[in-house]
Amino acid sequence: MSAQSLPAEDLRYVVCPVCRQQLVRLGDVISCKGCGRRYPVVDDIPVLLADRAL
C-alpha cells in the first residue's frame, strides 16, 4: 500500500501528532491541514513522527 492507495476513509482515524488536525494525501506524502507539516511515506508506511516531518 502506498500513500496514494491509502484509502481516504482510513485517514479520518489518524490525526497530526503535533496539532491534532486532519491529515490528507498529497502524492507520496501525508499532509496536515492545520499546521502544514508533511509526513513521508517510507516503504509504503506513513511515518507520522514530528521529528521526521518534511
C-alpha positions as CSV (number, residue, x, y, z in Angstrom):
1,M,0.0,0.0,0.0
2,S,1.4,3.4,-0.9
3,A,0.2,6.8,0.3
4,Q,-1.8,7.1,-3.0
5,S,-3.5,3.8,-2.3
6,L,-4.2,4.6,1.4
7,P,-8.0,5.0,1.4
8,A,-9.1,8.5,2.4
9,E,-11.6,6.9,4.9
10,D,-8.7,5.4,6.8
11,L,-7.1,8.8,7.3
12,R,-10.2,10.0,9.2
13,Y,-9.0,7.9,12.2
14,V,-5.5,9.5,12.2
15,V,-4.5,13.0,13.2
16,C,-1.4,15.1,13.1
17,P,0.8,14.1,16.1
18,V,1.7,17.8,16.6
19,C,-1.5,19.8,16.3
20,R,-4.2,17.0,16.2
21,Q,-5.7,18.3,12.9
22,Q,-6.9,16.2,10.0
23,L,-4.4,14.6,7.5
24,V,-4.8,14.4,3.8
25,R,-2.9,12.7,1.0
26,L,-0.8,14.7,-1.3
27,G,1.0,12.4,-3.7
28,D,3.7,10.5,-1.8
29,V,3.3,12.4,1.5
30,I,0.7,12.8,4.1
31,S,0.0,16.5,4.9
32,C,-1.6,18.2,7.9
33,K,-4.5,20.6,7.2
34,G,-3.8,22.5,10.4
35,C,0.0,23.1,10.7
36,G,1.0,22.2,7.2
37,R,3.6,19.6,8.2
38,R,4.2,16.9,5.6
39,Y,5.0,13.4,6.7
40,P,7.0,11.0,4.5
41,V,5.9,7.6,3.4
42,V,8.7,5.0,3.8
43,D,8.3,1.5,2.4
44,D,4.6,2.2,1.9
45,I,4.1,3.2,5.6
46,P,3.3,6.8,6.6
47,V,5.9,7.9,9.2
48,L,3.8,10.2,11.5
49,L,6.7,11.3,13.7
50,A,7.1,15.1,14.4
51,D,10.9,14.9,14.1
52,R,10.6,13.2,10.7
53,A,8.2,15.8,9.2
54,L,9.3,17.4,5.9
